[in-house]
Amino acid sequence: MLEEDPVAEAVTVIMSRGHTVEPDDDYENWRVDGGAWLTAGGLLTLAIRLGLNARVGRLQ
């Protein structure tokens, strides 16, 4: 059984709401709408805080 990547899911969910998300060269840090760099954990936290998991994806 394949397990979903929570970071990829968070990126998909955030982008589905019209935000831009870009990774660094190593895909370890992420920038949302040109803001400060976030770690993967920060990206997940942002998605949860924004409530973006309510309708798209299964991020919880």
N, C-alpha and C positions, 0 to 999 in steps of 0.2 A: 504494500500500500504506500503510495506516495504522500508525503507530508507537505503541506503548503508552506511556503516561505513567508513568515509574518512581515518581513521588511518589504518584500515584493508586493504583498497584499496591501500594505499601508501606502506604498507609492501609487498603486493602482487606484485605491480609494481616494487619496488626496487629489490625484490628477483628474479623476472623474468629476470632481467638484470645481474644476476650472483652474486649479493651481498648477504652477510649473514646479517640477521636482527634478533636480539634477544631482548626479553622484560625483564624487571626486574620482580620480583615476583608479583607485583601488576598491571603489564601491563600499568604503567604510564610513564615509561621511556624506551627508546629504544637505542640499540647499533648497529651501522652499521659497518660491517667489523672489529669488535673489537675495534672501536674508542671510543671516549668520549660518555657518556650517553646523549641522547637527550630527550627533552620532546616530547609529541605528536605533538605539534605545530612545534617544531624543525624538527621532522621527515617529516611532511608535507612540510615545507619550503625546506628541502633538496631535496625531490622528485621533487618539482616544479623547483628549481634552476638547478637541473641536467637535466631537460627537460624530465624526465622519463614518464611524462604523455602524451607525444606526440603520442605514438602508442598503449599502453596497458592501459586499464582502462579509467575512465572518470575524474580523478582527475584534477581539474582546480582551 
